[in-house]
């Protein structure tokens, strides 16, 4: 369900049943002359819309204003919008803290931007990872008081942790395309891989007539994209979403 359309009794049901809450997280960034600047975020939104048909999930309004950076192209005339990680982290903390206060304990931000470096982290995902941890610590301290972890009520912490009970999992950040997809689907920027995803998920975001206007190395393979290839990538992404978005 879309969070902005939910009624209070539906929110209470989602909390009681521990539905996953998904934040489509991304950027507005130049993706060549042939593709929409919102590609990274659109890929998350469109796959979550498919997931929504299979399972109960709360989909938050998407956040497009991540750290695109100007590494690909300067913003003038190309459309890239840059908001630095230092500005994103406070926003993310307030958002996650608020969602925890609402009652959600199964919160996931999903990103498709610079995630070939997800293990080490890049500005947007690092900002939201930090924000999630800060929000959890802040929430637990408010809820349980200082010294909450050291109290006798937490004596079974490590046993519970080993059993998978970990309140630091209340907020998680994931790449849309997991590392397991490496070598199985092209990971690129505005090339055959991303263009094929858009052809499969959001064809209105691609204008094949503009392929010839591209002059960058990273767009050279875009002309070979197809919806059929994109469907293969979508299938792998859906398997990933099924694995991480569980009640």
Backbone as CSV, one residue per row, in Angstrom:
resi,resn,N_x,N_y,N_z,CA_x,CA_y,CA_z,C_x,C_y,C_z
1,UNK,0.836,-1.196,0.000,0.000,0.000,0.000,0.872,1.249,0.000
2,UNK,0.373,2.292,-0.627,1.089,3.563,-0.634,0.811,4.288,0.678
3,UNK,1.850,4.651,1.362,1.700,5.224,2.693,0.792,6.445,2.691
4,UNK,0.933,7.278,1.669,0.160,8.522,1.640,-1.340,8.270,1.449
5,UNK,-1.705,7.066,1.027,-3.120,6.725,0.828,-3.692,5.886,1.971
6,UNK,-2.853,5.525,2.937,-3.303,4.646,4.016,-4.118,5.392,5.061
7,UNK,-5.131,4.718,5.578,-5.914,5.222,6.693,-5.297,4.705,7.997
8,UNK,-5.577,5.371,9.115,-4.944,4.955,10.376,-5.143,3.484,10.724
9,UNK,-6.329,2.930,10.483,-6.528,1.516,10.838,-5.655,0.612,9.965
10,UNK,-5.364,1.044,8.724,-4.482,0.263,7.856,-3.036,0.351,8.332
11,UNK,-2.645,1.505,8.815,-1.304,1.673,9.375,-1.148,0.785,10.608
12,UNK,-2.164,0.757,11.449,-2.101,-0.093,12.638,-2.013,-1.573,12.260
13,UNK,-2.730,-1.969,11.209,-2.644,-3.357,10.741,-1.240,-3.674,10.247
14,UNK,-0.656,-2.759,9.473,0.700,-2.968,8.953,1.704,-3.100,10.092
15,UNK,1.527,-2.315,11.146,2.410,-2.403,12.306,2.233,-3.745,13.004
16,UNK,0.989,-4.120,13.252,0.696,-5.361,13.969,1.215,-6.585,13.229
17,UNK,1.156,-6.534,11.898,1.583,-7.675,11.083,3.019,-7.543,10.591
18,UNK,3.702,-6.477,11.052,5.119,-6.264,10.737,5.395,-6.228,9.233
19,UNK,4.519,-5.550,8.500,4.750,-5.412,7.063,6.077,-4.689,6.824
20,UNK,6.802,-5.051,5.773,7.977,-4.260,5.402,7.552,-2.876,4.912
21,UNK,8.342,-1.895,5.276,8.123,-0.506,4.855,9.293,-0.136,3.956
22,UNK,9.029,0.210,2.713,10.089,0.422,1.731,10.158,1.882,1.288
23,UNK,11.357,2.449,1.383,11.615,3.802,0.884,12.392,3.715,-0.418
24,UNK,11.780,4.086,-1.549,12.561,4.178,-2.793,13.512,5.372,-2.683
25,UNK,14.796,5.087,-2.743,15.817,6.095,-2.479,16.674,6.274,-3.725
26,UNK,16.847,7.504,-4.160,17.641,7.688,-5.370,18.049,9.125,-5.626
27,UNK,18.291,9.411,-6.867,18.834,10.703,-7.265,18.195,11.157,-8.576
28,UNK,18.517,12.365,-8.942,18.208,12.915,-10.262,19.564,13.169,-10.922
29,UNK,19.864,12.399,-11.965,21.223,12.419,-12.522,21.180,12.207,-14.031
30,UNK,22.090,12.874,-14.704,22.217,12.714,-16.154,22.502,11.260,-16.517
31,UNK,21.658,10.719,-17.380,21.809,9.344,-17.871,21.852,9.330,-19.397
32,UNK,22.715,10.172,-19.938,22.830,10.245,-21.390,21.684,11.030,-21.996
33,UNK,21.751,11.188,-23.299,20.742,11.953,-24.018,19.448,11.161,-24.231
34,UNK,19.516,9.859,-24.019,18.385,8.994,-24.373,17.503,8.601,-23.205
35,UNK,17.900,8.966,-21.973,17.173,8.424,-20.830,16.875,9.491,-19.771
36,UNK,15.767,9.286,-19.053,15.301,10.239,-18.054,16.269,10.342,-16.877
37,UNK,16.344,11.532,-16.293,17.265,11.775,-15.188,16.859,11.029,-13.912
38,UNK,15.620,10.600,-13.828,15.168,9.893,-12.632,15.352,8.395,-12.681
39,UNK,16.142,7.910,-13.637,16.256,6.469,-13.865,16.525,5.666,-12.597
40,UNK,17.509,6.095,-11.797,17.906,5.317,-10.624,16.736,5.103,-9.665
41,UNK,15.977,6.165,-9.436,14.857,6.075,-8.503,13.675,5.356,-9.145
42,UNK,13.443,5.610,-10.421,12.337,4.948,-11.128,12.493,3.435,-11.120
43,UNK,13.726,2.952,-11.239,13.950,1.505,-11.225,13.487,0.897,-9.905
44,UNK,13.732,1.613,-8.807,13.290,1.129,-7.494,11.769,1.190,-7.396
45,UNK,11.203,2.319,-7.783,9.748,2.495,-7.682,9.006,1.430,-8.484
46,UNK,9.432,1.219,-9.712,8.702,0.304,-10.599,8.813,-1.154,-10.148
47,UNK,9.957,-1.543,-9.619,10.071,-2.923,-9.139,9.276,-3.103,-7.848
48,UNK,9.236,-2.086,-7.004,8.407,-2.173,-5.802,6.921,-2.245,-6.164
49,UNK,6.531,-1.585,-7.227,5.138,-1.681,-7.674,4.798,-3.112,-8.091
50,UNK,5.755,-3.797,-8.698,5.542,-5.205,-9.045,5.483,-6.055,-7.777
51,UNK,6.374,-5.774,-6.834,6.393,-6.530,-5.582,5.086,-6.350,-4.812
52,UNK,4.543,-5.156,-4.890,3.299,-4.817,-4.186,2.136,-5.714,-4.623
53,UNK,2.209,-6.226,-5.835,1.145,-7.113,-6.347,1.236,-8.515,-5.738
54,UNK,2.390,-8.839,-5.156,2.622,-10.168,-4.610,2.434,-10.243,-3.099
55,UNK,2.877,-9.211,-2.392,2.919,-9.279,-0.937,2.493,-7.955,-0.312
56,UNK,2.128,-8.021,0.956,1.809,-6.810,1.703,3.091,-6.017,1.943
57,UNK,3.066,-4.760,1.578,4.213,-3.881,1.758,3.709,-2.450,1.833
58,UNK,4.362,-1.649,2.639,4.094,-0.212,2.688,5.160,0.477,1.852
59,UNK,4.746,1.221,0.828,5.695,1.942,-0.024,5.613,3.430,0.319
60,UNK,6.704,3.952,0.851,6.761,5.368,1.186,6.899,6.218,-0.071
61,UNK,6.508,7.484,-0.015,6.772,8.378,-1.147,8.266,8.382,-1.462
62,UNK,8.639,8.302,-2.722,10.067,8.196,-3.076,10.848,9.456,-2.740
63,UNK,12.136,9.239,-2.439,13.052,10.351,-2.187,14.049,10.406,-3.341
64,UNK,13.950,11.449,-4.156,14.775,11.596,-5.354,16.044,12.421,-5.138
65,UNK,16.154,13.095,-4.004,17.150,14.168,-3.899,18.430,13.736,-3.198
66,UNK,18.995,12.613,-3.624,20.240,12.125,-3.070,21.456,12.815,-3.664
67,UNK,22.613,12.270,-3.314,23.882,12.832,-3.778,24.220,12.260,-5.147
68,UNK,23.729,12.905,-6.190,24.006,12.447,-7.553,25.498,12.593,-7.862
69,UNK,26.088,13.646,-7.381,27.454,14.086,-7.690,27.511,14.589,-9.131
70,UNK,28.575,15.272,-9.436,28.785,15.771,-10.800,29.913,15.002,-11.475
71,UNK,30.125,13.754,-11.032,31.198,12.946,-11.600,30.916,12.570,-13.054
72,UNK,29.638,12.383,-13.379,29.272,11.980,-14.746,29.284,13.171,-15.689
73,UNK,28.689,14.284,-15.242,28.588,15.479,-16.091,28.267,16.675,-15.208
74,UNK,28.688,17.869,-15.594,28.278,19.060,-14.841,26.775,19.246,-14.970
75,UNK,26.146,19.942,-14.039,24.685,20.022,-14.042,24.082,20.924,-15.102
76,UNK,24.865,21.888,-15.567,24.300,22.863,-16.503,23.752,22.183,-17.762
77,UNK,22.464,22.261,-17.916,21.827,21.713,-19.109,21.666,20.203,-19.133
78,UNK,22.158,19.501,-18.108,22.050,18.042,-18.098,21.034,17.523,-17.080
79,UNK,20.795,18.316,-16.023,19.734,17.954,-15.091,20.161,17.310,-13.793
80,UNK,21.438,17.019,-13.574,21.862,16.395,-12.327,21.635,17.337,-11.143
81,UNK,21.072,16.779,-10.069,20.807,17.548,-8.851,21.614,16.932,-7.718
82,UNK,22.431,17.731,-7.069,23.342,17.236,-6.033,22.973,17.788,-4.667
83,UNK,22.672,16.885,-3.730,22.511,17.237,-2.318,23.491,16.360,-1.553
84,UNK,24.441,16.949,-0.867,25.526,16.194,-0.254,25.096,15.315,0.913
85,UNK,25.920,14.303,1.180,25.633,13.369,2.252,25.491,14.030,3.610
86,UNK,26.245,15.092,3.867,26.158,15.781,5.157,24.798,16.421,5.370
87,UNK,24.134,16.764,4.282,22.776,17.314,4.376,21.727,16.197,4.430
88,UNK,22.032,15.070,3.800,21.073,13.966,3.750,20.929,13.252,5.086
89,UNK,22.033,13.085,5.799,22.008,12.294,7.033,21.024,12.835,8.072
90,UNK,20.997,14.152,8.353,20.015,14.651,9.327,18.574,14.417,8.877
91,UNK,18.324,14.600,7.588,16.980,14.325,7.078,16.613,12.860,7.282
92,UNK,17.535,11.975,6.896,17.279,10.546,7.025,17.019,10.144,8.466
93,UNK,17.801,10.708,9.391,17.607,10.378,10.805,16.218,10.784,11.275
94,UNK,15.800,11.988,10.911,14.469,12.439,11.332,13.370,11.581,10.715
95,UNK,13.538,11.202,9.461,12.547,10.360,8.796,12.446,9.007,9.487
96,UNK,13.583,8.338,9.686,13.569,7.016,10.294,13.076,7.073,11.745
97,UNK,13.486,8.099,12.486,13.034,8.245,13.876,11.519,8.388,13.930
98,UNK,10.986,9.167,13.006,9.538,9.364,12.957,8.811,8.061,12.629
99,UNK,9.353,7.289,11.692,8.732,6.014,11.333,8.776,5.024,12.496
100,UNK,9.866,5.050,13.273,9.949,4.206,14.466,8.906,4.630,15.492
101,UNK,8.695,5.917,15.644,7.675,6.394,16.577,6.272,6.009,16.108
102,UNK,6.046,5.996,14.816,4.754,5.542,14.299,4.496,4.104,14.748
103,UNK,5.576,3.311,14.794,5.437,1.928,15.235,6.067,0.905,14.318
104,UNK,6.628,1.341,13.203,7.229,0.409,12.247,8.562,-0.117,12.774
105,UNK,8.809,-1.411,12.529,10.060,-2.048,12.953,10.673,-2.867,11.816
106,UNK,10.264,-2.583,10.601,10.711,-3.379,9.449,10.902,-2.431,8.270
107,UNK,11.831,-1.491,8.430,11.999,-0.365,7.500,13.193,-0.617,6.586
108,UNK,12.998,-0.382,5.297,14.043,-0.658,4.307,14.134,0.495,3.309
109,UNK,15.318,1.061,3.170,15.589,2.002,2.079,16.282,1.225,0.971
110,UNK,15.797,1.385,-0.249,16.340,0.633,-1.385,16.845,1.632,-2.419
111,UNK,18.100,1.453,-2.815,18.755,2.443,-3.668,19.375,1.793,-4.896
112,UNK,19.339,2.527,-5.995,20.048,2.108,-7.215,20.844,3.310,-7.719
113,UNK,21.969,3.554,-7.083,22.849,4.663,-7.492,24.221,4.408,-6.903
114,UNK,25.202,4.246,-7.750,26.586,4.006,-7.331,26.705,2.745,-6.473
115,UNK,25.784,1.806,-6.659,25.763,0.643,-5.766,26.730,-0.458,-6.181
116,UNK,27.500,-0.252,-7.250,28.608,-1.168,-7.512,29.644,-1.073,-6.386
117,UNK,29.569,0.026,-5.610,30.459,0.222,-4.459,29.694,0.142,-3.142
118,UNK,28.604,-0.618,-3.121,27.728,-0.604,-1.947,28.422,-1.128,-0.690
119,UNK,29.269,-2.134,-0.827,29.931,-2.706,0.358,30.770,-1.658,1.074
120,UNK,31.495,-0.849,0.307,32.300,0.217,0.901,31.449,1.442,1.206
121,UNK,30.419,1.652,0.391,29.511,2.770,0.600,29.842,3.972,-0.258
122,UNK,28.801,4.683,-0.655,28.918,5.937,-1.379,28.030,6.959,-0.671
123,UNK,28.144,8.258,-1.009,27.521,9.293,-0.178,26.052,9.086,0.190
124,UNK,25.204,8.725,-0.759,23.783,8.617,-0.432,23.501,7.442,0.484
125,UNK,23.974,6.254,0.115,23.667,5.097,0.957,24.360,5.205,2.316
126,UNK,25.573,5.750,2.356,26.250,5.923,3.641,25.477,6.877,4.551
127,UNK,24.959,7.949,3.974,24.198,8.917,4.767,22.965,8.268,5.386
128,UNK,22.271,7.449,4.605,21.050,6.828,5.121,21.356,5.645,6.037
129,UNK,22.467,4.958,5.813,22.874,3.915,6.759,23.162,4.539,8.124
130,UNK,23.953,5.609,8.120,24.263,6.312,9.370,22.983,6.827,10.020
131,UNK,22.104,7.387,9.211,20.847,7.927,9.723,20.022,6.848,10.400
132,UNK,19.975,5.665,9.816,19.218,4.579,10.402,19.751,4.183,11.766
133,UNK,21.079,4.054,11.880,21.687,3.691,13.157,21.428,4.775,14.212
134,UNK,21.618,6.028,13.816,21.408,7.121,14.762,19.964,7.159,15.246
135,UNK,19.027,6.943,14.313,17.609,6.970,14.675,17.270,5.850,15.652
136,UNK,17.839,4.663,15.437,17.565,3.532,16.330,18.110,3.805,17.731
137,UNK,19.364,4.249,17.822,19.942,4.564,19.130,19.111,5.640,19.841
138,UNK,18.748,6.656,19.111,17.976,7.761,19.692,16.615,7.275,20.183
139,UNK,15.972,6.444,19.372,14.649,5.939,19.730,14.723,5.051,20.969
140,UNK,15.698,4.145,21.008,15.816,3.227,22.142,16.143,3.973,23.437
141,UNK,16.984,5.001,23.327,17.317,5.773,24.527,16.105,6.533,25.045
142,UNK,15.302,7.061,24.118,14.086,7.765,24.534,13.089,6.794,25.148
143,UNK,12.986,5.610,24.549,12.000,4.621,24.972,12.394,3.931,26.277
144,UNK,13.703,3.649,26.442,14.149,2.821,27.561,15.061,3.543,28.549
145,UNK,15.500,4.741,28.175,16.366,5.502,29.064,17.842,5.182,28.846
146,UNK,18.700,6.045,29.395,20.141,5.811,29.301,20.510,4.527,30.042
147,UNK,21.498,3.835,29.511,21.924,2.583,30.115,21.042,1.403,29.761
148,UNK,20.202,1.575,28.749,19.242,0.514,28.403,19.933,-0.789,28.032
149,UNK,21.058,-0.689,27.296,21.719,-1.921,26.852,22.397,-2.641,28.015
150,UNK,22.876,-1.904,28.970,23.566,-2.492,30.102,22.656,-3.001,31.208
151,UNK,21.350,-2.807,31.067,20.428,-3.237,32.114,20.228,-4.746,32.084
152,UNK,19.725,-5.281,33.206,19.510,-6.721,33.323,18.490,-7.238,32.306
153,UNK,17.587,-6.372,31.859,16.583,-6.801,30.883,17.208,-7.180,29.547
154,UNK,18.465,-6.785,29.336,19.151,-7.082,28.072,20.123,-8.250,28.213
155,UNK,20.010,-9.013,29.306,20.964,-10.101,29.559,20.939,-11.170,28.475
156,UNK,19.815,-11.281,27.770,19.715,-12.294,26.701,20.012,-11.699,25.328
157,UNK,20.650,-10.525,25.303,20.896,-9.817,24.033,21.633,-10.696,23.018
158,UNK,22.739,-11.298,23.426,23.535,-12.064,22.465,22.837,-13.337,22.028
159,UNK,22.088,-13.952,22.932,21.316,-15.142,22.554,20.244,-14.767,21.531
160,UNK,19.573,-13.662,21.778,18.563,-13.202,20.830,19.173,-12.785,19.513
161,UNK,20.339,-12.149,19.594,21.045,-11.727,18.384,21.380,-12.937,17.518
162,UNK,21.844,-14.008,18.156,22.196,-15.225,17.422,20.969,-15.856,16.779
163,UNK,19.804,-15.618,17.381,18.554,-16.176,16.845,17.919,-15.265,15.809
164,UNK,18.580,-14.163,15.505,18.067,-13.260,14.481,17.238,-12.112,15.016
165,UNK,17.156,-11.989,16.345,16.408,-10.883,16.944,17.365,-9.708,17.159
166,UNK,17.294,-8.743,16.295,18.261,-7.653,16.335,17.553,-6.349,16.004
167,UNK,17.389,-5.481,17.015,16.678,-4.238,16.744,17.456,-3.298,15.846
168,UNK,18.733,-3.581,15.593,19.457,-2.767,14.617,19.062,-3.125,13.187
169,UNK,18.239,-4.150,13.037,17.651,-4.476,11.735,16.325,-3.765,11.515
170,UNK,15.903,-2.969,12.474,14.654,-2.230,12.296,14.738,-1.280,11.106
171,UNK,15.933,-0.777,10.814,16.145,0.096,9.644,17.344,-0.449,8.870
172,UNK,17.121,-0.772,7.600,18.192,-1.306,6.762,18.222,-0.574,5.421
173,UNK,19.397,-0.557,4.807,19.573,0.037,3.474,20.110,-1.055,2.556
174,UNK,19.496,-1.198,1.385,19.864,-2.258,0.450,20.094,-1.698,-0.953
175,UNK,20.956,-2.326,-1.724,21.032,-1.997,-3.155,19.892,-2.681,-3.894
176,UNK,19.391,-2.055,-4.931,18.349,-2.695,-5.742,18.898,-3.930,-6.436
177,UNK,20.126,-3.817,-6.942,20.785,-4.938,-7.605,21.868,-5.481,-6.678
178,UNK,21.656,-6.658,-6.084,22.631,-7.189,-5.129,23.892,-7.670,-5.818
179,UNK,24.937,-7.884,-5.027,26.217,-8.349,-5.571,26.071,-9.677,-6.307
180,UNK,25.079,-10.469,-5.919,24.862,-11.763,-6.561,24.513,-11.631,-8.047
181,UNK,24.107,-10.426,-8.464,23.777,-10.206,-9.880,25.012,-9.920,-10.725
182,UNK,26.141,-9.659,-10.083,27.369,-9.373,-10.831,27.711,-10.543,-11.748
183,UNK,27.956,-10.233,-13.003,28.285,-11.263,-13.974,27.065,-11.917,-14.597
184,UNK,25.892,-11.663,-14.026,24.661,-12.252,-14.555,23.814,-11.229,-15.303
185,UNK,24.044,-9.963,-14.960,23.319,-8.871,-15.618,24.260,-7.676,-15.704
186,UNK,24.236,-6.938,-16.823,25.169,-5.816,-16.975,24.920,-4.713,-15.942
187,UNK,25.948,-4.375,-15.194,25.879,-3.247,-14.266,26.611,-2.088,-14.923
188,UNK,25.895,-1.017,-15.204,26.505,0.106,-15.902,25.794,1.396,-15.535
189,UNK,26.177,2.460,-16.183,25.494,3.742,-16.032,25.016,4.173,-17.406
190,UNK,23.709,4.098,-17.620,23.082,4.559,-18.864,23.506,3.742,-20.076
191,UNK,24.042,2.544,-19.834,24.411,1.655,-20.921,23.337,0.614,-21.163
192,UNK,23.731,-0.532,-21.678,22.781,-1.570,-22.042,21.982,-2.075,-20.843
193,UNK,22.628,-2.173,-19.676,21.949,-2.704,-18.498,20.844,-1.794,-17.993
194,UNK,21.176,-0.553,-17.698,20.172,0.368,-17.165,19.124,0.726,-18.203
195,UNK,19.536,0.877,-19.444,18.562,1.201,-20.488,17.576,0.056,-20.678
196,UNK,18.063,-1.178,-20.596,17.171,-2.330,-20.719,16.193,-2.385,-19.547
197,UNK,16.670,-2.066,-18.344,15.755,-2.028,-17.197,14.628,-1.030,-17.423
198,UNK,14.971,0.128,-17.948,13.940,1.132,-18.196,12.992,0.710,-19.315
199,UNK,13.511,0.054,-20.332,12.641,-0.417,-21.408,11.630,-1.435,-20.881
200,UNK,12.045,-2.220,-19.878,11.157,-3.216,-19.298,10.199,-2.616,-18.273
201,UNK,10.687,-1.660,-17.493,9.905,-1.142,-16.376,9.178,0.160,-16.666
202,UNK,9.799,1.024,-17.447,9.276,2.380,-17.651,9.709,2.877,-19.024
203,UNK,9.165,2.291,-20.100,9.652,2.606,-21.451,9.525,4.072,-21.837
204,UNK,8.607,4.790,-21.175,8.471,6.211,-21.487,9.677,7.023,-21.041
205,UNK,10.570,6.413,-20.251,11.777,7.094,-19.791,12.935,6.950,-20.772
206,UNK,12.700,6.271,-21.900,13.758,6.055,-22.907,13.277,6.563,-24.256
207,UNK,14.151,7.291,-24.943,13.863,7.761,-26.305,14.955,7.221,-27.226
208,UNK,14.636,6.127,-27.929,15.616,5.475,-28.804,16.113,6.406,-29.898
209,UNK,15.329,7.400,-30.258,15.731,8.333,-31.305,16.920,9.189,-30.862
210,UNK,17.213,9.197,-29.572,18.301,10.021,-29.050,19.600,9.240,-28.861
211,UNK,19.602,7.942,-29.144,20.835,7.172,-28.996,21.986,7.810,-29.770
212,UNK,21.693,8.295,-30.951,22.736,8.856,-31.816,23.321,10.153,-31.266
213,UNK,22.604,10.782,-30.322,23.092,12.036,-29.744,24.122,11.809,-28.639
214,UNK,24.262,10.563,-28.193,25.224,10.255,-27.130,26.653,10.245,-27.667
215,UNK,27.563,10.803,-26.886,28.969,10.794,-27.273,29.868,10.226,-26.170
216,UNK,29.288,9.830,-25.055,30.058,9.368,-23.894,30.327,7.876,-23.971
217,UNK,31.470,7.455,-23.412,31.831,6.036,-23.422,30.814,5.180,-22.693
218,UNK,30.243,5.718,-21.622,29.359,4.907,-20.786,27.991,4.670,-21.419
219,UNK,27.665,5.410,-22.469,26.389,5.196,-23.158,26.549,4.397,-24.456
220,UNK,27.765,3.986,-24.777,28.026,3.349,-26.080,27.189,2.085,-26.299
221,UNK,26.929,1.338,-25.223,26.195,0.077,-25.378,24.682,0.244,-25.277
222,UNK,24.220,1.447,-25.011,22.785,1.665,-24.795,21.945,1.270,-26.007
223,UNK,22.485,1.482,-27.177,21.737,1.184,-28.406,21.418,-0.296,-28.539
224,UNK,22.114,-1.140,-27.806,21.886,-2.585,-27.872,20.900,-3.069,-26.809
225,UNK,20.309,-2.141,-26.072,19.391,-2.500,-24.999,18.096,-3.085,-25.557
226,UNK,17.429,-3.868,-24.719,16.141,-4.446,-25.101,15.292,-4.691,-23.870
227,UNK,13.992,-4.669,-24.056,13.082,-4.972,-22.954,13.261,-6.414,-22.495
228,UNK,13.610,-7.297,-23.419,13.797,-8.713,-23.081,14.945,-8.879,-22.084
229,UNK,16.063,-8.183,-22.340,17.175,-8.230,-21.394,16.750,-7.604,-20.073
230,UNK,16.043,-6.493,-20.145,15.563,-5.833,-18.941,14.693,-6.743,-18.095
231,UNK,13.852,-7.551,-18.751,12.988,-8.483,-18.019,13.814,-9.481,-17.201
232,UNK,14.956,-9.893,-17.754,15.825,-10.825,-17.023,16.374,-10.152,-15.757
233,UNK,16.769,-8.897,-15.900,17.247,-8.156,-14.735,16.150,-7.951,-13.708
234,UNK,14.953,-7.637,-14.171,13.820,-7.432,-13.268,13.539,-8.710,-12.484
235,UNK,13.597,-9.849,-13.144,13.345,-11.128,-12.469,14.347,-11.354,-11.338
236,UNK,15.614,-11.015,-11.565,16.632,-11.170,-10.525,16.402,-10.186,-9.373
237,UNK,16.026,-8.972,-9.720,15.738,-7.969,-8.697,14.548,-8.401,-7.850
238,UNK,13.527,-8.952,-8.485,12.349,-9.397,-7.742,12.706,-10.505,-6.765
239,UNK,13.568,-11.416,-7.153,14.018,-12.463,-6.220,14.711,-11.828,-5.015
240,UNK,15.495,-10.804,-5.274,16.195,-10.081,-4.198,15.202,-9.408,-3.269
241,UNK,14.202,-8.745,-3.824,13.196,-8.084,-2.996,12.418,-9.088,-2.140
242,UNK,12.130,-10.226,-2.728,11.419,-11.265,-1.958,12.247,-11.733,-0.769
243,UNK,13.553,-11.744,-0.939,14.427,-12.208,0.140,14.577,-11.189,1.264
244,UNK,14.550,-9.888,0.927,14.824,-8.884,1.960,13.570,-8.265,2.561
245,UNK,12.451,-8.281,1.834,11.242,-7.634,2.312,10.274,-8.682,2.840
246,UNK,10.557,-9.117,4.060,9.741,-10.148,4.704,9.081,-9.570,5.954
247,UNK,7.907,-10.082,6.273,7.209,-9.675,7.494,7.902,-10.304,8.703
